[in-house]
Amino acid sequence: MKLEDLRVDLMPKIRTMAANNVVGSHPWKNMSDEELLKSAGLFGIDRITGQQGYNLAAVMLLGKDEVILDIVPAYVTDALLRKVNVDRYDDREIIKTNLVESYEQLMEFARKHLPDKFFLEDDQRKSLRSIIAREMLVNTLIHREFTSPYIAKFVIEKERMYVENANRAMGEGMITPENLEPNPKNPIIASFFRILAILISLVLVYGTYLNM
Protein backbone atom coordinates (compact mmCIF):
# COMPACT_ATOMS: atom_id res chain seq x y z
CA MET A 1 0.00 0.00 0.00
CA LYS A 2 1.04 3.61 -0.59
CA LEU A 3 0.41 6.77 1.41
CA GLU A 4 -2.38 7.83 -0.95
CA ASP A 5 -4.29 4.67 0.05
CA LEU A 6 -4.58 5.97 3.63
CA ARG A 7 -6.75 8.63 5.29
CA VAL A 8 -4.00 11.14 5.98
CA ASP A 9 -6.72 13.67 6.87
CA LEU A 10 -7.05 11.78 10.17
CA MET A 11 -3.43 12.43 11.14
CA PRO A 12 -4.06 15.77 12.97
CA LYS A 13 -6.67 14.06 15.15
CA ILE A 14 -4.27 11.17 15.86
CA ARG A 15 -1.48 13.56 16.88
CA THR A 16 -3.85 15.37 19.23
CA MET A 17 -5.06 12.15 20.83
CA ALA A 18 -1.50 10.92 21.33
CA ALA A 19 -0.43 14.25 22.85
CA ASN A 20 -3.37 14.20 25.26
CA ASN A 21 -2.18 10.83 26.56
CA VAL A 22 1.18 12.07 27.84
CA VAL A 23 2.54 14.80 30.07
CA GLY A 24 4.32 17.23 27.81
CA SER A 25 4.81 16.61 24.11
CA HIS A 26 4.45 13.28 22.30
CA PRO A 27 7.12 12.48 19.64
CA TRP A 28 4.39 12.12 17.00
CA LYS A 29 3.63 15.83 17.28
CA ASN A 30 6.70 16.89 15.30
CA MET A 31 6.87 13.93 12.89
CA SER A 32 5.79 13.97 9.28
CA ASP A 33 2.96 11.64 8.30
CA GLU A 34 5.42 9.12 6.88
CA GLU A 35 7.64 9.23 9.98
CA LEU A 36 4.67 8.76 12.29
CA LEU A 37 3.36 5.78 10.36
CA LYS A 38 6.79 4.14 10.29
CA SER A 39 7.29 4.68 14.02
CA ALA A 40 3.92 3.01 14.64
CA GLY A 41 5.04 -0.09 12.73
CA LEU A 42 2.64 0.51 9.85
CA PHE A 43 5.33 0.57 7.15
CA GLY A 44 7.42 -2.50 6.49
CA ILE A 45 9.59 -4.55 4.16
CA ASP A 46 8.76 -7.99 2.80
CA ARG A 47 11.95 -9.86 3.70
CA ILE A 48 11.35 -12.41 0.95
CA THR A 49 10.60 -10.13 -2.00
CA GLY A 50 12.21 -6.90 -0.78
CA GLN A 51 9.05 -4.92 -1.53
CA GLN A 52 8.24 -2.00 0.77
CA GLY A 53 4.91 -0.46 1.67
CA TYR A 54 2.20 0.03 4.25
CA ASN A 55 0.97 -3.19 5.82
CA LEU A 56 -2.43 -4.65 6.64
CA ALA A 57 -2.43 -2.96 10.05
CA ALA A 58 -2.10 0.42 8.29
CA VAL A 59 -4.97 -0.44 5.96
CA MET A 60 -7.25 -1.47 8.81
CA LEU A 61 -6.38 1.49 11.02
CA LEU A 62 -6.36 4.27 8.43
CA GLY A 63 -7.24 2.86 5.03
CA LYS A 64 -9.71 4.51 2.71
CA ASP A 65 -13.01 2.66 2.52
CA GLU A 66 -12.49 1.52 -1.06
CA VAL A 67 -9.00 0.21 -0.22
CA ILE A 68 -10.31 -1.76 2.76
CA LEU A 69 -13.01 -3.23 0.51
CA ASP A 70 -10.35 -4.36 -1.97
CA ILE A 71 -8.07 -5.92 0.65
CA VAL A 72 -10.58 -7.42 3.14
CA PRO A 73 -13.99 -7.45 1.40
CA ALA A 74 -15.64 -9.42 4.23
CA TYR A 75 -14.70 -6.87 6.91
CA VAL A 76 -17.76 -5.36 8.61
CA THR A 77 -19.02 -4.66 12.13
CA ASP A 78 -22.78 -4.93 12.65
CA ALA A 79 -24.21 -2.86 15.52
CA LEU A 80 -27.69 -4.01 16.56
CA LEU A 81 -30.27 -2.87 19.09
CA ARG A 82 -32.67 -5.66 20.09
CA LYS A 83 -34.97 -4.62 22.92
CA VAL A 84 -38.43 -4.79 21.34
CA ASN A 85 -37.96 -6.68 18.08
CA VAL A 86 -35.60 -9.38 19.36
CA ASP A 87 -35.88 -11.50 16.19
CA ARG A 88 -34.60 -8.70 13.96
CA TYR A 89 -33.62 -5.31 15.39
CA ASP A 90 -34.90 -1.94 16.55
CA ASP A 91 -31.90 -0.01 15.24
CA ARG A 92 -28.87 -0.97 13.19
CA GLU A 93 -25.57 0.42 11.95
CA ILE A 94 -23.42 -1.46 9.43
CA ILE A 95 -19.87 -0.16 9.80
CA LYS A 96 -17.22 -0.85 7.16
CA THR A 97 -14.77 2.01 7.61
CA ASN A 98 -11.28 2.10 9.15
CA LEU A 99 -10.79 1.09 12.79
CA VAL A 100 -10.24 4.62 14.09
CA GLU A 101 -13.58 5.84 12.74
CA SER A 102 -15.28 2.50 13.40
CA TYR A 103 -14.49 2.93 17.08
CA GLU A 104 -16.03 6.42 17.10
CA GLN A 105 -19.19 5.27 15.29
CA LEU A 106 -19.67 2.26 17.57
CA MET A 107 -19.19 4.38 20.69
CA GLU A 108 -21.82 6.79 19.37
CA PHE A 109 -24.20 3.84 18.88
CA ALA A 110 -23.56 2.81 22.51
CA ARG A 111 -24.15 6.36 23.79
CA LYS A 112 -27.38 6.51 21.80
CA HIS A 113 -28.89 3.34 23.21
CA LEU A 114 -27.37 2.72 26.67
CA PRO A 115 -28.20 4.51 29.94
CA ASP A 116 -25.44 6.37 31.77
CA LYS A 117 -26.39 6.21 35.44
CA PHE A 118 -24.65 8.37 37.99
CA PHE A 119 -21.58 6.67 39.53
CA LEU A 120 -18.88 8.01 41.86
CA GLU A 121 -15.42 6.59 42.49
CA ASP A 122 -13.09 8.42 44.90
CA ASP A 123 -15.26 11.54 44.64
CA GLN A 124 -14.98 11.53 40.85
CA ARG A 125 -17.86 10.82 38.52
CA LYS A 126 -17.17 7.92 36.17
CA SER A 127 -19.18 6.92 33.13
CA LEU A 128 -19.60 3.16 33.43
CA ARG A 129 -21.29 3.16 30.05
CA SER A 130 -18.22 4.64 28.36
CA ILE A 131 -15.74 2.44 30.25
CA ILE A 132 -17.56 -0.83 29.57
CA ALA A 133 -18.47 -0.02 25.96
CA ARG A 134 -14.93 1.16 25.21
CA GLU A 135 -13.36 -2.04 26.51
CA MET A 136 -15.77 -4.28 24.65
CA LEU A 137 -15.62 -2.39 21.37
CA VAL A 138 -11.87 -1.88 21.26
CA ASN A 139 -11.25 -5.56 21.88
CA THR A 140 -13.68 -6.72 19.22
CA LEU A 141 -12.16 -4.28 16.71
CA ILE A 142 -8.49 -5.09 17.19
CA HIS A 143 -8.41 -8.73 18.36
CA ARG A 144 -10.05 -10.38 15.37
CA GLU A 145 -9.27 -12.31 12.23
CA PHE A 146 -9.79 -9.71 9.52
CA THR A 147 -9.75 -12.19 6.63
CA SER A 148 -12.63 -14.24 8.08
CA PRO A 149 -16.08 -13.84 6.46
CA TYR A 150 -17.71 -14.00 9.92
CA ILE A 151 -19.46 -10.69 10.60
CA ALA A 152 -18.44 -9.03 13.87
CA LYS A 153 -21.36 -7.89 16.01
CA PHE A 154 -22.09 -5.45 18.80
CA VAL A 155 -25.52 -6.29 20.20
CA ILE A 156 -27.49 -4.36 22.82
CA GLU A 157 -30.44 -6.23 24.33
CA LYS A 158 -32.84 -5.41 27.16
CA GLU A 159 -30.86 -7.22 29.87
CA ARG A 160 -27.36 -7.47 28.39
CA MET A 161 -24.95 -6.42 25.67
CA TYR A 162 -22.31 -8.55 23.99
CA VAL A 163 -19.83 -8.68 21.13
CA GLU A 164 -18.89 -11.41 18.68
CA ASN A 165 -15.97 -11.62 16.28
CA ALA A 166 -13.92 -14.06 14.25
CA ASN A 167 -10.89 -15.58 15.87
CA ARG A 168 -8.38 -18.41 15.54
CA ALA A 169 -8.50 -20.63 18.59
CA MET A 170 -5.16 -21.31 20.28
CA GLY A 171 -6.49 -24.22 22.33
CA GLU A 172 -9.52 -26.27 23.27
CA GLY A 173 -11.78 -26.27 26.31
CA MET A 174 -13.84 -23.93 28.47
CA ILE A 175 -12.40 -20.44 29.03
CA THR A 176 -12.70 -19.20 32.60
CA PRO A 177 -11.26 -16.17 34.44
CA GLU A 178 -8.84 -18.56 36.15
CA ASN A 179 -7.31 -20.10 33.01
CA LEU A 180 -7.60 -17.15 30.63
CA GLU A 181 -4.26 -15.86 29.35
CA PRO A 182 -3.89 -12.83 27.04
CA ASN A 183 -2.87 -13.66 23.48
CA PRO A 184 -2.73 -10.47 21.37
CA LYS A 185 -3.89 -11.18 17.83
CA ASN A 186 -2.83 -7.91 16.21
CA PRO A 187 -0.10 -6.32 18.38
CA ILE A 188 0.67 -3.44 15.99
CA ILE A 189 -2.97 -2.36 15.96
CA ALA A 190 -3.24 -2.80 19.74
CA SER A 191 -0.13 -0.67 20.29
CA PHE A 192 -1.55 2.08 18.08
CA PHE A 193 -4.79 2.21 20.08
CA ARG A 194 -2.85 2.17 23.33
CA ILE A 195 -0.88 5.25 22.29
CA LEU A 196 -4.15 7.02 21.57
CA ALA A 197 -5.28 6.15 25.13
CA ILE A 198 -8.25 4.24 23.75
CA LEU A 199 -7.19 0.78 24.88
CA ILE A 200 -7.71 0.03 28.56
CA SER A 201 -7.51 -3.13 30.62
CA LEU A 202 -10.28 -3.95 33.06
CA VAL A 203 -11.83 -6.98 34.69
CA LEU A 204 -15.45 -6.51 33.64
CA VAL A 205 -18.26 -7.45 35.95
CA TYR A 206 -20.96 -5.44 34.20
CA GLY A 207 -20.63 -6.76 30.61
CA THR A 208 -20.49 -10.06 28.75
CA TYR A 209 -17.81 -11.22 26.30
CA LEU A 210 -18.43 -13.66 23.49
CA ASN A 211 -15.23 -14.11 21.45
CA MET A 212 -16.29 -16.62 18.79
HUGI-V252348 format. One record per residue. N is the residue number from 1. RES is the residue in three letters. SS is DSSP state (alpha for helix, beta for strand, coil for the rest). PHI is phi in degrees with one decimal (none if undefined). BURIAL is I if it has 24 or more other C-alpha atoms within 12 Angstrom, else O. Layout:
n->N res->RES ss->SS phi->PHI burial->BURIAL
n->N res->RES ss->SS phi->PHI burial->BURIAL
//
This chain:
n->1 res->MET ss->coil phi->none burial->I
n->2 res->LYS ss->coil phi->-113.8 burial->I
n->3 res->LEU ss->alpha phi->-59.7 burial->I
n->4 res->GLU ss->alpha phi->-69.7 burial->O
n->5 res->ASP ss->alpha phi->-83.1 burial->I
n->6 res->LEU ss->beta phi->-108.6 burial->I
n->7 res->ARG ss->coil phi->-84.8 burial->I
n->8 res->VAL ss->alpha phi->-67.6 burial->I
n->9 res->ASP ss->alpha phi->-66.7 burial->O
n->10 res->LEU ss->alpha phi->-85.4 burial->O
n->11 res->MET ss->alpha phi->-62.3 burial->I
n->12 res->PRO ss->alpha phi->-57.7 burial->O
n->13 res->LYS ss->alpha phi->-63.5 burial->O
n->14 res->ILE ss->alpha phi->-64.2 burial->I
n->15 res->ARG ss->alpha phi->-62.2 burial->I
n->16 res->THR ss->alpha phi->-65.1 burial->O
n->17 res->MET ss->alpha phi->-64.3 burial->I
n->18 res->ALA ss->alpha phi->-66.0 burial->I
n->19 res->ALA ss->alpha phi->-65.9 burial->O
n->20 res->ASN ss->alpha phi->-70.4 burial->O
n->21 res->ASN ss->coil phi->-93.2 burial->O
n->22 res->VAL ss->coil phi->-132.0 burial->O
n->23 res->VAL ss->coil phi->-90.1 burial->O
n->24 res->GLY ss->coil phi->101.3 burial->O
n->25 res->SER ss->coil phi->-113.3 burial->O
n->26 res->HIS ss->coil phi->-85.2 burial->O
n->27 res->PRO ss->alpha phi->-55.7 burial->O
n->28 res->TRP ss->alpha phi->-64.0 burial->I
n->29 res->LYS ss->alpha phi->-58.7 burial->O
n->30 res->ASN ss->alpha phi->-103.5 burial->O
n->31 res->MET ss->coil phi->-91.3 burial->O
n->32 res->SER ss->coil phi->-72.2 burial->O
n->33 res->ASP ss->alpha phi->-58.2 burial->I
n->34 res->GLU ss->alpha phi->-64.7 burial->I
n->35 res->GLU ss->alpha phi->-65.1 burial->O
n->36 res->LEU ss->alpha phi->-62.9 burial->I
n->37 res->LEU ss->alpha phi->-65.6 burial->I
n->38 res->LYS ss->alpha phi->-68.2 burial->I
n->39 res->SER ss->alpha phi->-66.3 burial->O
n->40 res->ALA ss->coil phi->-85.5 burial->I
n->41 res->GLY ss->coil phi->80.1 burial->I
n->42 res->LEU ss->coil phi->-93.4 burial->I
n->43 res->PHE ss->beta phi->-121.8 burial->I
n->44 res->GLY ss->beta phi->-147.3 burial->I
n->45 res->ILE ss->beta phi->-123.2 burial->O
n->46 res->ASP ss->coil phi->-76.4 burial->O
n->47 res->ARG ss->coil phi->-69.2 burial->O
n->48 res->ILE ss->coil phi->-89.3 burial->O
n->49 res->THR ss->coil phi->-96.0 burial->O
n->50 res->GLY ss->coil phi->83.4 burial->O
n->51 res->GLN ss->coil phi->-71.5 burial->O
n->52 res->GLN ss->beta phi->-119.5 burial->O
n->53 res->GLY ss->beta phi->167.8 burial->I
n->54 res->TYR ss->beta phi->-82.1 burial->I
n->55 res->ASN ss->coil phi->-90.7 burial->I
n->56 res->LEU ss->alpha phi->-62.6 burial->I
n->57 res->ALA ss->alpha phi->-60.0 burial->I
n->58 res->ALA ss->alpha phi->-63.7 burial->I
n->59 res->VAL ss->alpha phi->-62.5 burial->I
n->60 res->MET ss->alpha phi->-70.1 burial->I
n->61 res->LEU ss->alpha phi->-74.1 burial->I
n->62 res->LEU ss->alpha phi->-135.6 burial->I
n->63 res->GLY ss->beta phi->-67.5 burial->I
n->64 res->LYS ss->coil phi->-67.2 burial->I
n->65 res->ASP ss->alpha phi->-57.4 burial->I
n->66 res->GLU ss->alpha phi->-69.4 burial->O
n->67 res->VAL ss->alpha phi->-71.6 burial->I
n->68 res->ILE ss->alpha phi->-60.0 burial->I
n->69 res->LEU ss->alpha phi->-62.2 burial->O
n->70 res->ASP ss->alpha phi->-69.4 burial->O
n->71 res->ILE ss->alpha phi->-83.2 burial->O
n->72 res->VAL ss->coil phi->-130.9 burial->I
n->73 res->PRO ss->coil phi->-61.5 burial->O
n->74 res->ALA ss->coil phi->-86.7 burial->O
n->75 res->TYR ss->coil phi->-69.2 burial->I
n->76 res->VAL ss->coil phi->-164.3 burial->I
n->77 res->THR ss->beta phi->-122.6 burial->I
n->78 res->ASP ss->beta phi->-104.2 burial->I
n->79 res->ALA ss->beta phi->-98.1 burial->I
n->80 res->LEU ss->beta phi->-130.4 burial->I
n->81 res->LEU ss->beta phi->-108.7 burial->I
n->82 res->ARG ss->beta phi->-131.0 burial->I
n->83 res->LYS ss->coil phi->-115.1 burial->O
n->84 res->VAL ss->coil phi->-106.1 burial->O
n->85 res->ASN ss->coil phi->-91.0 burial->O
n->86 res->VAL ss->coil phi->-77.9 burial->O
n->87 res->ASP ss->coil phi->-80.8 burial->O
n->88 res->ARG ss->coil phi->-121.3 burial->O
n->89 res->TYR ss->coil phi->-170.6 burial->O
n->90 res->ASP ss->coil phi->-96.0 burial->O
n->91 res->ASP ss->beta phi->-152.0 burial->O
n->92 res->ARG ss->beta phi->-153.5 burial->I
n->93 res->GLU ss->beta phi->-130.9 burial->I
n->94 res->ILE ss->beta phi->-102.9 burial->O
n->95 res->ILE ss->beta phi->-112.3 burial->I
n->96 res->LYS ss->coil phi->-126.3 burial->I
n->97 res->THR ss->coil phi->-88.2 burial->I
n->98 res->ASN ss->coil phi->-61.2 burial->I
n->99 res->LEU ss->alpha phi->-65.4 burial->I
n->100 res->VAL ss->alpha phi->-62.2 burial->I
n->101 res->GLU ss->alpha phi->-78.7 burial->I
n->102 res->SER ss->alpha phi->-61.0 burial->I
n->103 res->TYR ss->alpha phi->-59.5 burial->I
n->104 res->GLU ss->alpha phi->-63.9 burial->O
n->105 res->GLN ss->alpha phi->-69.3 burial->I
n->106 res->LEU ss->alpha phi->-69.3 burial->I
n->107 res->MET ss->alpha phi->-64.9 burial->I
n->108 res->GLU ss->alpha phi->-66.3 burial->O
n->109 res->PHE ss->alpha phi->-62.9 burial->I
n->110 res->ALA ss->alpha phi->-64.5 burial->I
n->111 res->ARG ss->alpha phi->-62.0 burial->O
n->112 res->LYS ss->alpha phi->-68.7 burial->O
n->113 res->HIS ss->alpha phi->-117.9 burial->I
n->114 res->LEU ss->coil phi->-115.3 burial->I
n->115 res->PRO ss->coil phi->-71.6 burial->O
n->116 res->ASP ss->coil phi->-129.7 burial->O
n->117 res->LYS ss->coil phi->-69.9 burial->O
n->118 res->PHE ss->coil phi->-66.1 burial->O
n->119 res->PHE ss->coil phi->-147.1 burial->O
n->120 res->LEU ss->beta phi->-113.9 burial->O
n->121 res->GLU ss->beta phi->-139.2 burial->O
n->122 res->ASP ss->coil phi->53.6 burial->O
n->123 res->ASP ss->coil phi->65.6 burial->O
n->124 res->GLN ss->beta phi->-118.7 burial->O
n->125 res->ARG ss->beta phi->-74.9 burial->O
n->126 res->LYS ss->coil phi->-119.8 burial->O
n->127 res->SER ss->coil phi->-94.2 burial->O
n->128 res->LEU ss->alpha phi->-61.7 burial->I
n->129 res->ARG ss->alpha phi->-57.8 burial->I
n->130 res->SER ss->alpha phi->-67.2 burial->I
n->131 res->ILE ss->alpha phi->-64.6 burial->I
n->132 res->ILE ss->alpha phi->-68.2 burial->I
n->133 res->ALA ss->alpha phi->-62.8 burial->I
n->134 res->ARG ss->alpha phi->-62.1 burial->I
n->135 res->GLU ss->alpha phi->-63.6 burial->I
n->136 res->MET ss->alpha phi->-64.3 burial->I
n->137 res->LEU ss->alpha phi->-72.0 burial->I
n->138 res->VAL ss->alpha phi->-61.8 burial->I
n->139 res->ASN ss->alpha phi->-66.0 burial->I
n->140 res->THR ss->alpha phi->-73.7 burial->I
n->141 res->LEU ss->alpha phi->-78.3 burial->I
n->142 res->ILE ss->alpha phi->-97.8 burial->I
n->143 res->HIS ss->coil phi->-101.6 burial->I
n->144 res->ARG ss->coil phi->-149.4 burial->I
n->145 res->GLU ss->coil phi->-94.0 burial->I
n->146 res->PHE ss->coil phi->-69.0 burial->I
n->147 res->THR ss->coil phi->-86.5 burial->O
n->148 res->SER ss->coil phi->-77.4 burial->O
n->149 res->PRO ss->coil phi->-77.9 burial->O
n->150 res->TYR ss->coil phi->-67.0 burial->O
n->151 res->ILE ss->coil phi->-81.7 burial->I
n->152 res->ALA ss->beta phi->-71.1 burial->I
n->153 res->LYS ss->beta phi->-133.6 burial->I
n->154 res->PHE ss->beta phi->-124.7 burial->I
n->155 res->VAL ss->beta phi->-118.9 burial->I
n->156 res->ILE ss->beta phi->-110.7 burial->I
n->157 res->GLU ss->beta phi->-114.3 burial->I
n->158 res->LYS ss->coil phi->-66.6 burial->O
n->159 res->GLU ss->coil phi->-112.6 burial->O
n->160 res->ARG ss->coil phi->-161.9 burial->O
n->161 res->MET ss->beta phi->-138.6 burial->I
n->162 res->TYR ss->beta phi->-154.0 burial->I
n->163 res->VAL ss->beta phi->-126.2 burial->I
n->164 res->GLU ss->beta phi->-135.7 burial->I
n->165 res->ASN ss->coil phi->-154.7 burial->I
n->166 res->ALA ss->coil phi->-80.9 burial->I
n->167 res->ASN ss->coil phi->-154.1 burial->I
n->168 res->ARG ss->coil phi->-109.5 burial->O
n->169 res->ALA ss->coil phi->-66.3 burial->O
n->170 res->MET ss->coil phi->-101.1 burial->O
n->171 res->GLY ss->coil phi->-170.8 burial->O
n->172 res->GLU ss->coil phi->-123.0 burial->O
n->173 res->GLY ss->coil phi->116.7 burial->O
n->174 res->MET ss->coil phi->-73.9 burial->O
n->175 res->ILE ss->coil phi->-93.3 burial->O
n->176 res->THR ss->coil phi->-127.3 burial->O
n->177 res->PRO ss->coil phi->-57.4 burial->O
n->178 res->GLU ss->coil phi->-76.9 burial->O
n->179 res->ASN ss->coil phi->-105.0 burial->O
n->180 res->LEU ss->coil phi->-71.3 burial->O
n->181 res->GLU ss->coil phi->-126.6 burial->O
n->182 res->PRO ss->coil phi->-61.2 burial->O
n->183 res->ASN ss->coil phi->-143.9 burial->O
n->184 res->PRO ss->coil phi->-56.5 burial->O
n->185 res->LYS ss->coil phi->-85.8 burial->O
n->186 res->ASN ss->coil phi->-133.4 burial->I
n->187 res->PRO ss->alpha phi->-62.3 burial->O
n->188 res->ILE ss->alpha phi->-66.0 burial->I
n->189 res->ILE ss->alpha phi->-66.0 burial->I
n->190 res->ALA ss->alpha phi->-62.1 burial->I
n->191 res->SER ss->alpha phi->-63.5 burial->I
n->192 res->PHE ss->alpha phi->-61.7 burial->I
n->193 res->PHE ss->alpha phi->-65.3 burial->I
n->194 res->ARG ss->alpha phi->-65.4 burial->I
n->195 res->ILE ss->alpha phi->-62.6 burial->I
n->196 res->LEU ss->coil phi->-80.6 burial->I
n->197 res->ALA ss->coil phi->64.7 burial->O
n->198 res->ILE ss->coil phi->-91.0 burial->I
n->199 res->LEU ss->coil phi->-81.2 burial->I
n->200 res->ILE ss->coil phi->-127.7 burial->O
n->201 res->SER ss->coil phi->-127.0 burial->O
n->202 res->LEU ss->coil phi->-136.7 burial->O
n->203 res->VAL ss->coil phi->-92.0 burial->O
n->204 res->LEU ss->coil phi->-86.0 burial->O
n->205 res->VAL ss->coil phi->-118.5 burial->O
n->206 res->TYR ss->coil phi->-104.1 burial->O
n->207 res->GLY ss->coil phi->-119.8 burial->I
n->208 res->THR ss->coil phi->-126.3 burial->O
n->209 res->TYR ss->coil phi->-103.1 burial->I
n->210 res->LEU ss->coil phi->-130.9 burial->O
n->211 res->ASN ss->coil phi->-107.0 burial->I
n->212 res->MET ss->coil phi->-107.3 burial->O
//
